[in-house]
Amino acid sequence: MNADELKAEEEQLRIAVRGLSESQRIYYTSQRTKQLKDPDTYAALNWFFLVGLHHMYLGQWLEAAMVWIGMIAGFFLLITGENPAAGLIIIGAVAAWETWALFTSQNIVRRYNLQISQALYHEALDRG
């Protein structure tokens, strides 16, 4: 989903939230404040800790595990001399993936926050 699509969906949600009752809006807003994530924190975790902590910050445990496994496997192959070229390729692939996440962190976190907000909107509706 690109930035324009995100913006359109965010606007649709804002309009929908205006239609909630006062008690539903209070619930939605209080829960949303607790659960939203900061794009700058995500980017900082990615920049300073190249071990998938930014994925953990968003609760993306599978992605974090893939980073850990890739880096461990790459360093193992590199350090033991088993297959240094394969180790470098694996480390390079992980680094490329993480670099992409760094440069798209604003949209990644906006998408995450939109999904959380949409789920909370439906919870608020269910609360009546």
N, CA, C and O atoms as CSV, one atom per row, in Angstrom:
chain,resi,resn,atom,element,x,y,z
A,1,MET,N,N,0.842,-1.173,0.000
A,1,MET,CA,C,0.000,0.000,0.000
A,1,MET,C,C,0.891,1.241,0.000
A,1,MET,O,O,1.757,1.392,0.862
A,2,ASN,N,N,0.678,2.110,-0.952
A,2,ASN,CA,C,1.518,3.308,-1.038
A,2,ASN,C,C,0.977,4.416,-0.122
A,2,ASN,O,O,-0.074,4.264,0.502
A,3,ALA,N,N,1.704,5.515,-0.056
A,3,ALA,CA,C,1.368,6.607,0.857
A,3,ALA,C,C,-0.002,7.213,0.552
A,3,ALA,O,O,-0.735,7.566,1.476
A,4,ASP,N,N,-0.355,7.337,-0.719
A,4,ASP,CA,C,-1.652,7.908,-1.076
A,4,ASP,C,C,-2.799,6.997,-0.650
A,4,ASP,O,O,-3.826,7.468,-0.160
A,5,GLU,N,N,-2.620,5.699,-0.839
A,5,GLU,CA,C,-3.649,4.746,-0.407
A,5,GLU,C,C,-3.798,4.755,1.113
A,5,GLU,O,O,-4.910,4.690,1.636
A,6,LEU,N,N,-2.668,4.835,1.813
A,6,LEU,CA,C,-2.712,4.924,3.278
A,6,LEU,C,C,-3.473,6.168,3.717
A,6,LEU,O,O,-4.320,6.110,4.608
A,7,LYS,N,N,-3.162,7.287,3.082
A,7,LYS,CA,C,-3.815,8.547,3.432
A,7,LYS,C,C,-5.325,8.458,3.215
A,7,LYS,O,O,-6.105,8.942,4.035
A,8,ALA,N,N,-5.728,7.843,2.118
A,8,ALA,CA,C,-7.157,7.699,1.820
A,8,ALA,C,C,-7.846,6.815,2.852
A,8,ALA,O,O,-8.943,7.138,3.307
A,9,GLU,N,N,-7.220,5.709,3.224
A,9,GLU,CA,C,-7.819,4.814,4.225
A,9,GLU,C,C,-7.863,5.467,5.594
A,9,GLU,O,O,-8.826,5.285,6.339
A,10,GLU,N,N,-6.820,6.233,5.936
A,10,GLU,CA,C,-6.817,6.956,7.211
A,10,GLU,C,C,-7.960,7.972,7.254
A,10,GLU,O,O,-8.621,8.128,8.281
A,11,GLU,N,N,-8.184,8.649,6.150
A,11,GLU,CA,C,-9.268,9.638,6.084
A,11,GLU,C,C,-10.627,8.956,6.198
A,11,GLU,O,O,-11.519,9.462,6.880
A,12,GLN,N,N,-10.792,7.821,5.539
A,12,GLN,CA,C,-12.043,7.066,5.646
A,12,GLN,C,C,-12.307,6.683,7.107
A,12,GLN,O,O,-13.433,6.787,7.593
A,13,LEU,N,N,-11.274,6.248,7.782
A,13,LEU,CA,C,-11.421,5.853,9.178
A,13,LEU,C,C,-11.765,7.062,10.045
A,13,LEU,O,O,-12.623,6.965,10.923
A,14,ARG,N,N,-11.109,8.195,9.813
A,14,ARG,CA,C,-11.420,9.409,10.587
A,14,ARG,C,C,-12.899,9.781,10.441
A,14,ARG,O,O,-13.555,10.154,11.413
A,15,ILE,N,N,-13.403,9.676,9.232
A,15,ILE,CA,C,-14.816,9.986,8.982
A,15,ILE,C,C,-15.706,8.993,9.721
A,15,ILE,O,O,-16.700,9.381,10.335
A,16,ALA,N,N,-15.351,7.722,9.661
A,16,ALA,CA,C,-16.140,6.689,10.335
A,16,ALA,C,C,-16.144,6.892,11.849
A,16,ALA,O,O,-17.175,6.710,12.496
A,17,VAL,N,N,-15.001,7.267,12.412
A,17,VAL,CA,C,-14.890,7.464,13.862
A,17,VAL,C,C,-15.792,8.610,14.311
A,17,VAL,O,O,-16.336,8.569,15.415
A,18,ARG,N,N,-15.956,9.625,13.479
A,18,ARG,CA,C,-16.847,10.747,13.818
A,18,ARG,C,C,-18.284,10.279,14.026
A,18,ARG,O,O,-19.060,10.924,14.730
A,19,GLY,N,N,-18.630,9.151,13.406
A,19,GLY,CA,C,-19.985,8.613,13.532
A,19,GLY,C,C,-20.207,7.774,14.782
A,19,GLY,O,O,-21.332,7.344,15.037
A,20,LEU,N,N,-19.178,7.534,15.553
A,20,LEU,CA,C,-19.324,6.762,16.784
A,20,LEU,C,C,-20.024,7.588,17.850
A,20,LEU,O,O,-19.983,8.818,17.824
A,21,SER,N,N,-20.661,6.909,18.777
A,21,SER,CA,C,-21.253,7.617,19.915
A,21,SER,C,C,-20.125,8.152,20.792
A,21,SER,O,O,-18.965,7.782,20.615
A,22,GLU,N,N,-20.466,9.013,21.725
A,22,GLU,CA,C,-19.437,9.615,22.578
A,22,GLU,C,C,-18.691,8.549,23.381
A,22,GLU,O,O,-17.464,8.593,23.477
A,23,SER,N,N,-19.417,7.599,23.953
A,23,SER,CA,C,-18.744,6.553,24.748
A,23,SER,C,C,-17.867,5.661,23.871
A,23,SER,O,O,-16.798,5.226,24.300
A,24,GLN,N,N,-18.312,5.390,22.658
A,24,GLN,CA,C,-17.506,4.600,21.723
A,24,GLN,C,C,-16.240,5.354,21.329
A,24,GLN,O,O,-15.163,4.762,21.254
A,25,ARG,N,N,-16.365,6.664,21.076
A,25,ARG,CA,C,-15.197,7.479,20.721
A,25,ARG,C,C,-14.205,7.552,21.876
A,25,ARG,O,O,-12.995,7.508,21.654
A,26,ILE,N,N,-14.698,7.661,23.095
A,26,ILE,CA,C,-13.810,7.695,24.263
A,26,ILE,C,C,-13.038,6.390,24.361
A,26,ILE,O,O,-11.828,6.395,24.586
A,27,TYR,N,N,-13.741,5.263,24.189
A,27,TYR,CA,C,-13.072,3.956,24.224
A,27,TYR,C,C,-12.032,3.872,23.109
A,27,TYR,O,O,-10.882,3.503,23.347
A,28,TYR,N,N,-12.446,4.218,21.896
A,28,TYR,CA,C,-11.558,4.157,20.734
A,28,TYR,C,C,-10.303,4.993,20.962
A,28,TYR,O,O,-9.188,4.518,20.744
A,29,THR,N,N,-10.481,6.220,21.393
A,29,THR,CA,C,-9.354,7.133,21.569
A,29,THR,C,C,-8.416,6.665,22.670
A,29,THR,O,O,-7.196,6.716,22.513
A,30,SER,N,N,-8.977,6.214,23.775
A,30,SER,CA,C,-8.110,5.777,24.888
A,30,SER,C,C,-7.308,4.544,24.508
A,30,SER,O,O,-6.118,4.463,24.815
A,31,GLN,N,N,-7.937,3.589,23.847
A,31,GLN,CA,C,-7.230,2.372,23.445
A,31,GLN,C,C,-6.205,2.662,22.349
A,31,GLN,O,O,-5.105,2.108,22.349
A,32,ARG,N,N,-6.577,3.521,21.434
A,32,ARG,CA,C,-5.686,3.872,20.318
A,32,ARG,C,C,-4.414,4.537,20.838
A,32,ARG,O,O,-3.314,4.238,20.375
A,33,THR,N,N,-4.574,5.441,21.804
A,33,THR,CA,C,-3.425,6.134,22.389
A,33,THR,C,C,-2.450,5.138,23.013
A,33,THR,O,O,-1.235,5.321,22.936
A,34,LYS,N,N,-2.980,4.097,23.624
A,34,LYS,CA,C,-2.132,3.093,24.277
A,34,LYS,C,C,-1.411,2.195,23.273
A,34,LYS,O,O,-0.304,1.729,23.541
A,35,GLN,N,N,-2.030,1.953,22.127
A,35,GLN,CA,C,-1.526,0.915,21.225
A,35,GLN,C,C,-0.758,1.404,20.011
A,35,GLN,O,O,-0.057,0.615,19.378
A,36,LEU,N,N,-0.866,2.672,19.668
A,36,LEU,CA,C,-0.163,3.158,18.476
A,36,LEU,C,C,1.345,3.170,18.694
A,36,LEU,O,O,1.819,3.342,19.816
A,37,LYS,N,N,2.079,2.989,17.630
A,37,LYS,CA,C,3.544,2.968,17.663
A,37,LYS,C,C,4.104,4.198,16.961
A,37,LYS,O,O,3.480,4.774,16.070
A,38,ASP,N,N,5.293,4.578,17.390
A,38,ASP,CA,C,5.966,5.773,16.867
A,38,ASP,C,C,6.921,5.384,15.738
A,38,ASP,O,O,7.797,4.542,15.934
A,39,PRO,N,N,6.761,5.986,14.562
A,39,PRO,CA,C,7.655,5.671,13.435
A,39,PRO,C,C,9.123,5.971,13.734
A,39,PRO,O,O,10.008,5.255,13.267
A,40,ASP,N,N,9.383,7.017,14.502
A,40,ASP,CA,C,10.770,7.374,14.809
A,40,ASP,C,C,11.428,6.335,15.717
A,40,ASP,O,O,12.615,6.045,15.572
A,41,THR,N,N,10.659,5.777,16.651
A,41,THR,CA,C,11.198,4.715,17.515
A,41,THR,C,C,11.529,3.492,16.673
A,41,THR,O,O,12.579,2.874,16.852
A,42,TYR,N,N,10.633,3.142,15.755
A,42,TYR,CA,C,10.859,2.014,14.854
A,42,TYR,C,C,12.146,2.227,14.049
A,42,TYR,O,O,12.978,1.326,13.945
A,43,ALA,N,N,12.298,3.426,13.482
A,43,ALA,CA,C,13.483,3.727,12.671
A,43,ALA,C,C,14.750,3.707,13.528
A,43,ALA,O,O,15.782,3.196,13.092
A,44,ALA,N,N,14.682,4.256,14.741
A,44,ALA,CA,C,15.851,4.271,15.615
A,44,ALA,C,C,16.262,2.853,16.008
A,44,ALA,O,O,17.451,2.536,16.032
A,45,LEU,N,N,15.296,2.012,16.313
A,45,LEU,CA,C,15.625,0.616,16.647
A,45,LEU,C,C,16.264,-0.086,15.461
A,45,LEU,O,O,17.187,-0.883,15.630
A,46,ASN,N,N,15.781,0.207,14.272
A,46,ASN,CA,C,16.361,-0.380,13.071
A,46,ASN,C,C,17.776,0.148,12.856
A,46,ASN,O,O,18.687,-0.628,12.566
A,47,TRP,N,N,17.966,1.425,12.990
A,47,TRP,CA,C,19.251,2.048,12.711
A,47,TRP,C,C,20.332,1.602,13.690
A,47,TRP,O,O,21.440,1.259,13.276
A,48,PHE,N,N,20.022,1.605,14.967
A,48,PHE,CA,C,21.036,1.349,15.983
A,48,PHE,C,C,21.198,-0.131,16.345
A,48,PHE,O,O,22.252,-0.541,16.831
A,49,PHE,N,N,20.175,-0.914,16.113
A,49,PHE,CA,C,20.226,-2.330,16.487
A,49,PHE,C,C,19.815,-3.168,15.285
A,49,PHE,O,O,18.629,-3.372,15.030
A,50,LEU,N,N,20.788,-3.639,14.571
A,50,LEU,CA,C,20.508,-4.390,13.338
A,50,LEU,C,C,20.172,-5.844,13.624
A,50,LEU,O,O,20.612,-6.748,12.913
A,51,VAL,N,N,19.390,-6.058,14.668
A,51,VAL,CA,C,19.052,-7.430,15.048
A,51,VAL,C,C,17.548,-7.648,15.117
A,51,VAL,O,O,17.096,-8.567,15.801
A,52,GLY,N,N,16.776,-6.842,14.439
A,52,GLY,CA,C,15.339,-7.059,14.352
A,52,GLY,C,C,14.508,-6.510,15.494
A,52,GLY,O,O,13.328,-6.844,15.599
A,53,LEU,N,N,15.081,-5.678,16.358
A,53,LEU,CA,C,14.306,-5.140,17.474
A,53,LEU,C,C,13.126,-4.296,16.991
A,53,LEU,O,O,12.089,-4.235,17.652
A,54,HIS,N,N,13.287,-3.649,15.843
A,54,HIS,CA,C,12.186,-2.849,15.316
A,54,HIS,C,C,10.997,-3.727,14.939
A,54,HIS,O,O,9.848,-3.293,15.032
A,55,HIS,N,N,11.269,-4.962,14.513
A,55,HIS,CA,C,10.171,-5.890,14.227
A,55,HIS,C,C,9.473,-6.288,15.525
A,55,HIS,O,O,8.247,-6.391,15.568
A,56,MET,N,N,10.251,-6.511,16.576
A,56,MET,CA,C,9.675,-6.849,17.877
A,56,MET,C,C,8.822,-5.698,18.405
A,56,MET,O,O,7.784,-5.931,19.024
A,57,TYR,N,N,9.247,-4.472,18.167
A,57,TYR,CA,C,8.509,-3.292,18.597
A,57,TYR,C,C,7.083,-3.309,18.050
A,57,TYR,O,O,6.153,-2.865,18.724
A,58,LEU,N,N,6.911,-3.818,16.832
A,58,LEU,CA,C,5.578,-3.914,16.228
A,58,LEU,C,C,4.924,-5.267,16.461
A,58,LEU,O,O,3.829,-5.519,15.958
A,59,GLY,N,N,5.585,-6.147,17.223
A,59,GLY,CA,C,5.031,-7.464,17.483
A,59,GLY,C,C,5.154,-8.416,16.302
A,59,GLY,O,O,4.416,-9.398,16.218
A,60,GLN,N,N,6.065,-8.139,15.403
A,60,GLN,CA,C,6.283,-8.977,14.217
A,60,GLN,C,C,7.378,-9.998,14.541
A,60,GLN,O,O,8.523,-9.867,14.109
A,61,TRP,N,N,6.996,-10.999,15.301
A,61,TRP,CA,C,7.963,-11.953,15.841
A,61,TRP,C,C,8.575,-12.830,14.758
A,61,TRP,O,O,9.747,-13.194,14.857
A,62,LEU,N,N,7.819,-13.176,13.735
A,62,LEU,CA,C,8.359,-14.006,12.651
A,62,LEU,C,C,9.461,-13.260,11.901
A,62,LEU,O,O,10.511,-13.835,11.612
A,63,GLU,N,N,9.236,-12.000,11.586
A,63,GLU,CA,C,10.250,-11.206,10.897
A,63,GLU,C,C,11.507,-11.070,11.753
A,63,GLU,O,O,12.625,-11.180,11.249
A,64,ALA,N,N,11.315,-10.829,13.056
A,64,ALA,CA,C,12.462,-10.713,13.967
A,64,ALA,C,C,13.246,-12.020,14.009
A,64,ALA,O,O,14.477,-12.009,13.988
A,65,ALA,N,N,12.541,-13.139,14.069
A,65,ALA,CA,C,13.210,-14.441,14.100
A,65,ALA,C,C,13.976,-14.687,12.801
A,65,ALA,O,O,15.072,-15.246,12.825
A,66,MET,N,N,13.410,-14.274,11.675
A,66,MET,CA,C,14.097,-14.460,10.396
A,66,MET,C,C,15.389,-13.659,10.359
A,66,MET,O,O,16.400,-14.134,9.842
A,67,VAL,N,N,15.365,-12.433,10.909
A,67,VAL,CA,C,16.582,-11.618,10.962
A,67,VAL,C,C,17.630,-12.310,11.826
A,67,VAL,O,O,18.789,-12.434,11.428
A,68,TRP,N,N,17.224,-12.757,13.000
A,68,TRP,CA,C,18.165,-13.438,13.906
A,68,TRP,C,C,18.753,-14.689,13.259
A,68,TRP,O,O,19.967,-14.891,13.282
A,69,ILE,N,N,17.905,-15.517,12.692
A,69,ILE,CA,C,18.378,-16.752,12.062
A,69,ILE,C,C,19.313,-16.433,10.900
A,69,ILE,O,O,20.364,-17.058,10.756
A,70,GLY,N,N,18.933,-15.463,10.073
A,70,GLY,CA,C,19.781,-15.093,8.939
A,70,GLY,C,C,21.143,-14.584,9.376
A,70,GLY,O,O,22.169,-14.998,8.836
A,71,MET,N,N,21.153,-13.686,10.356
A,71,MET,CA,C,22.432,-13.137,10.816
A,71,MET,C,C,23.300,-14.210,11.481
A,71,MET,O,O,24.506,-14.266,11.239
A,72,ILE,N,N,22.704,-15.049,12.305
A,72,ILE,CA,C,23.468,-16.123,12.961
A,72,ILE,C,C,24.029,-17.086,11.927
A,72,ILE,O,O,25.200,-17.460,11.988
A,73,ALA,N,N,23.197,-17.482,10.984
A,73,ALA,CA,C,23.664,-18.404,9.943
A,73,ALA,C,C,24.770,-17.763,9.111
A,73,ALA,O,O,25.781,-18.399,8.816
A,74,GLY,N,N,24.573,-16.505,8.738
A,74,GLY,CA,C,25.583,-15.816,7.935
A,74,GLY,C,C,26.907,-15.690,8.665
A,74,GLY,O,O,27.960,-15.964,8.089
A,75,PHE,N,N,26.867,-15.279,9.926
A,75,PHE,CA,C,28.107,-15.149,10.692
A,75,PHE,C,C,28.750,-16.500,10.958
A,75,PHE,O,O,29.976,-16.610,10.973
A,76,PHE,N,N,27.935,-17.531,11.169
A,76,PHE,CA,C,28.477,-18.878,11.373
A,76,PHE,C,C,29.256,-19.321,10.137
A,76,PHE,O,O,30.389,-19.793,10.235
A,77,LEU,N,N,28.634,-19.161,8.986
A,77,LEU,CA,C,29.306,-19.562,7.744
A,77,LEU,C,C,30.553,-18.730,7.490
A,77,LEU,O,O,31.547,-19.245,6.977
A,78,LEU,N,N,30.514,-17.476,7.837
A,78,LEU,CA,C,31.638,-16.573,7.630
A,78,LEU,C,C,32.785,-16.885,8.588
A,78,LEU,O,O,33.934,-17.001,8.163
A,79,ILE,N,N,32.485,-17.018,9.851
A,79,ILE,CA,C,33.521,-17.197,10.873
A,79,ILE,C,C,34.148,-18.580,10.831
A,79,ILE,O,O,35.362,-18.716,10.989
A,80,THR,N,N,33.335,-19.605,10.621
A,80,THR,CA,C,33.875,-20.969,10.622
A,80,THR,C,C,34.626,-21.294,9.338
A,80,THR,O,O,35.388,-22.260,9.290
A,81,GLY,N,N,34.420,-20.504,8.317
A,81,GLY,CA,C,35.097,-20.778,7.057
A,81,GLY,C,C,34.413,-21.870,6.256
A,81,GLY,O,O,34.929,-22.301,5.225
A,82,GLU,N,N,33.254,-22.321,6.724
A,82,GLU,CA,C,32.512,-23.371,6.001
A,82,GLU,C,C,32.169,-22.917,4.581
A,82,GLU,O,O,32.388,-23.641,3.610
A,83,ASN,N,N,31.636,-21.725,4.488
A,83,ASN,CA,C,31.280,-21.170,3.191
A,83,ASN,C,C,31.169,-19.654,3.346
A,83,ASN,O,O,30.067,-19.109,3.415
A,84,PRO,N,N,32.320,-18.978,3.399
A,84,PRO,CA,C,32.300,-17.531,3.652
A,84,PRO,C,C,31.495,-16.740,2.621
A,84,PRO,O,O,30.866,-15.741,2.971
A,85,ALA,N,N,31.504,-17.162,1.381
A,85,ALA,CA,C,30.750,-16.443,0.345
A,85,ALA,C,C,29.252,-16.511,0.634
A,85,ALA,O,O,28.547,-15.508,0.525
A,86,ALA,N,N,28.776,-17.685,0.999
A,86,ALA,CA,C,27.351,-17.824,1.335
A,86,ALA,C,C,27.020,-17.000,2.572
A,86,ALA,O,O,25.950,-16.396,2.647
A,87,GLY,N,N,27.924,-16.969,3.537
A,87,GLY,CA,C,27.721,-16.160,4.740
A,87,GLY,C,C,27.572,-14.694,4.406
A,87,GLY,O,O,26.689,-14.016,4.931
A,88,LEU,N,N,28.440,-14.201,3.527
A,88,LEU,CA,C,28.357,-12.795,3.117
A,88,LEU,C,C,27.074,-12.501,2.348
A,88,LEU,O,O,26.474,-11.438,2.505
A,89,ILE,N,N,26.666,-13.441,1.528
A,89,ILE,CA,C,25.416,-13.255,0.766
A,89,ILE,C,C,24.221,-13.177,1.707
A,89,ILE,O,O,23.345,-12.328,1.539
A,90,ILE,N,N,24.187,-14.071,2.703
A,90,ILE,CA,C,23.080,-14.073,3.663
A,90,ILE,C,C,23.069,-12.779,4.468
A,90,ILE,O,O,22.023,-12.147,4.619
A,91,ILE,N,N,24.228,-12.385,4.983
A,91,ILE,CA,C,24.319,-11.137,5.756
A,91,ILE,C,C,23.929,-9.950,4.885
A,91,ILE,O,O,23.231,-9.047,5.348
A,92,GLY,N,N,24.365,-9.940,3.641
A,92,GLY,CA,C,24.012,-8.865,2.714
A,92,GLY,C,C,22.518,-8.821,2.435
A,92,GLY,O,O,21.932,-7.742,2.352
A,93,ALA,N,N,21.897,-9.988,2.288
A,93,ALA,CA,C,20.451,-10.028,2.039
A,93,ALA,C,C,19.679,-9.496,3.238
A,93,ALA,O,O,18.725,-8.734,3.083
A,94,VAL,N,N,20.095,-9.901,4.429
A,94,VAL,CA,C,19.433,-9.399,5.639
A,94,VAL,C,C,19.635,-7.886,5.755
A,94,VAL,O,O,18.698,-7.151,6.065
A,95,ALA,N,N,20.854,-7.434,5.507
A,95,ALA,CA,C,21.150,-5.998,5.584
A,95,ALA,C,C,20.326,-5.215,4.555
A,95,ALA,O,O,19.853,-4.118,4.852
A,96,ALA,N,N,20.152,-5.761,3.367
A,96,ALA,CA,C,19.342,-5.089,2.346
A,96,ALA,C,C,17.881,-5.003,2.778
A,96,ALA,O,O,17.239,-3.966,2.608
A,97,TRP,N,N,17.364,-6.086,3.332
A,97,TRP,CA,C,15.981,-6.111,3.804
A,97,TRP,C,C,15.792,-5.081,4.928
A,97,TRP,O,O,14.800,-4.353,4.953
A,98,GLU,N,N,16.745,-5.035,5.844
A,98,GLU,CA,C,16.663,-4.110,6.965
A,98,GLU,C,C,16.837,-2.653,6.511
A,98,GLU,O,O,16.237,-1.747,7.088
A,99,THR,N,N,17.643,-2.435,5.497
A,99,THR,CA,C,17.806,-1.089,4.948
A,99,THR,C,C,16.510,-0.631,4.307
A,99,THR,O,O,16.105,0.519,4.472
A,100,TRP,N,N,15.861,-1.520,3.580
A,100,TRP,CA,C,14.558,-1.199,2.994
A,100,TRP,C,C,13.582,-0.825,4.105
A,100,TRP,O,O,12.842,0.149,3.969
A,101,ALA,N,N,13.567,-1.588,5.207
A,101,ALA,CA,C,12.668,-1.296,6.331
A,101,ALA,C,C,12.984,0.073,6.932
A,101,ALA,O,O,12.075,0.797,7.339
A,102,LEU,N,N,14.247,0.425,6.988
A,102,LEU,CA,C,14.633,1.729,7.529
A,102,LEU,C,C,14.087,2.861,6.657
A,102,LEU,O,O,13.514,3.822,7.172
A,103,PHE,N,N,14.261,2.751,5.350
A,103,PHE,CA,C,13.849,3.819,4.450
A,103,PHE,C,C,12.336,3.890,4.228
A,103,PHE,O,O,11.825,4.899,3.742
A,104,THR,N,N,11.630,2.832,4.580
A,104,THR,CA,C,10.167,2.837,4.446
A,104,THR,C,C,9.491,2.787,5.815
A,104,THR,O,O,8.307,2.466,5.910
A,105,SER,N,N,10.231,3.101,6.862
A,105,SER,CA,C,9.714,2.962,8.230
A,105,SER,C,C,8.452,3.790,8.460
A,105,SER,O,O,7.546,3.333,9.157
A,106,GLN,N,N,8.367,4.979,7.902
A,106,GLN,CA,C,7.172,5.809,8.109
A,106,GLN,C,C,5.919,5.090,7.598
A,106,GLN,O,O,4.906,5.038,8.296
A,107,ASN,N,N,5.984,4.545,6.401
A,107,ASN,CA,C,4.816,3.846,5.851
A,107,ASN,C,C,4.560,2.522,6.551
A,107,ASN,O,O,3.405,2.135,6.726
A,108,ILE,N,N,5.607,1.824,6.951
A,108,ILE,CA,C,5.423,0.557,7.669
A,108,ILE,C,C,4.651,0.796,8.962
A,108,ILE,O,O,3.706,0.071,9.272
A,109,VAL,N,N,5.056,1.812,9.709
A,109,VAL,CA,C,4.396,2.093,10.987
A,109,VAL,C,C,3.013,2.713,10.756
A,109,VAL,O,O,2.087,2.434,11.517
A,110,ARG,N,N,2.859,3.532,9.744
A,110,ARG,CA,C,1.525,4.073,9.425
A,110,ARG,C,C,0.558,2.949,9.095
A,110,ARG,O,O,-0.591,2.963,9.536
A,111,ARG,N,N,1.022,1.968,8.313
A,111,ARG,CA,C,0.175,0.822,7.964
A,111,ARG,C,C,-0.191,0.030,9.224
A,111,ARG,O,O,-1.344,-0.359,9.412
A,112,TYR,N,N,0.808,-0.202,10.082
A,112,TYR,CA,C,0.565,-0.913,11.343
A,112,TYR,C,C,-0.464,-0.150,12.183
A,112,TYR,O,O,-1.427,-0.738,12.675
A,113,ASN,N,N,-0.257,1.154,12.345
A,113,ASN,CA,C,-1.168,1.968,13.148
A,113,ASN,C,C,-2.574,2.005,12.555
A,113,ASN,O,O,-3.559,2.021,13.294
A,114,LEU,N,N,-2.671,2.017,11.234
A,114,LEU,CA,C,-3.978,1.983,10.580
A,114,LEU,C,C,-4.695,0.672,10.892
A,114,LEU,O,O,-5.891,0.671,11.183
A,115,GLN,N,N,-3.973,-0.432,10.831
A,115,GLN,CA,C,-4.581,-1.731,11.136
A,115,GLN,C,C,-5.069,-1.781,12.584
A,115,GLN,O,O,-6.161,-2.279,12.859
A,116,ILE,N,N,-4.262,-1.268,13.502
A,116,ILE,CA,C,-4.661,-1.210,14.907
A,116,ILE,C,C,-5.901,-0.332,15.059
A,116,ILE,O,O,-6.853,-0.705,15.745
A,117,SER,N,N,-5.883,0.820,14.423
A,117,SER,CA,C,-7.000,1.760,14.526
A,117,SER,C,C,-8.290,1.165,13.958
A,117,SER,O,O,-9.365,1.348,14.529
A,118,GLN,N,N,-8.182,0.463,12.849
A,118,GLN,CA,C,-9.363,-0.168,12.254
A,118,GLN,C,C,-9.927,-1.245,13.183
A,118,GLN,O,O,-11.142,-1.352,13.352
A,119,ALA,N,N,-9.047,-2.034,13.777
A,119,ALA,CA,C,-9.504,-3.071,14.715
A,119,ALA,C,C,-10.182,-2.432,15.930
A,119,ALA,O,O,-11.210,-2.920,16.400
A,120,LEU,N,N,-9.606,-1.350,16.429
A,120,LEU,CA,C,-10.198,-0.666,17.581
A,120,LEU,C,C,-11.537,-0.032,17.224
A,120,LEU,O,O,-12.446,0.002,18.054
A,121,TYR,N,N,-11.665,0.462,16.014
A,121,TYR,CA,C,-12.934,1.021,15.557
A,121,TYR,C,C,-14.019,-0.057,15.611
A,121,TYR,O,O,-15.128,0.192,16.084
A,122,HIS,N,N,-13.692,-1.245,15.127
A,122,HIS,CA,C,-14.679,-2.339,15.139
A,122,HIS,C,C,-14.989,-2.779,16.579
A,122,HIS,O,O,-16.129,-3.120,16.897
A,123,GLU,N,N,-13.970,-2.768,17.441
A,123,GLU,CA,C,-14.217,-3.070,18.859
A,123,GLU,C,C,-15.163,-2.030,19.455
A,123,GLU,O,O,-16.083,-2.378,20.195
A,124,ALA,N,N,-14.943,-0.762,19.137
A,124,ALA,CA,C,-15.802,0.302,19.652
A,124,ALA,C,C,-17.229,0.124,19.168
A,124,ALA,O,O,-18.173,0.342,19.928
A,125,LEU,N,N,-17.400,-0.271,17.904
A,125,LEU,CA,C,-18.739,-0.513,17.375
A,125,LEU,C,C,-19.433,-1.642,18.132
A,125,LEU,O,O,-20.621,-1.561,18.444
A,126,ASP,N,N,-18.669,-2.698,18.421
A,126,ASP,CA,C,-19.221,-3.849,19.131
A,126,ASP,C,C,-19.648,-3.498,20.557
A,126,ASP,O,O,-20.548,-4.127,21.114
A,127,ARG,N,N,-18.999,-2.491,21.141
A,127,ARG,CA,C,-19.315,-2.080,22.507
A,127,ARG,C,C,-20.670,-1.371,22.595
A,127,ARG,O,O,-21.254,-1.235,23.670
A,128,GLY,N,N,-21.147,-0.927,21.437
A,128,GLY,CA,C,-22.452,-0.294,21.382
A,128,GLY,C,C,-22.495,0.984,22.028
A,128,GLY,O,O,-23.544,1.627,22.054
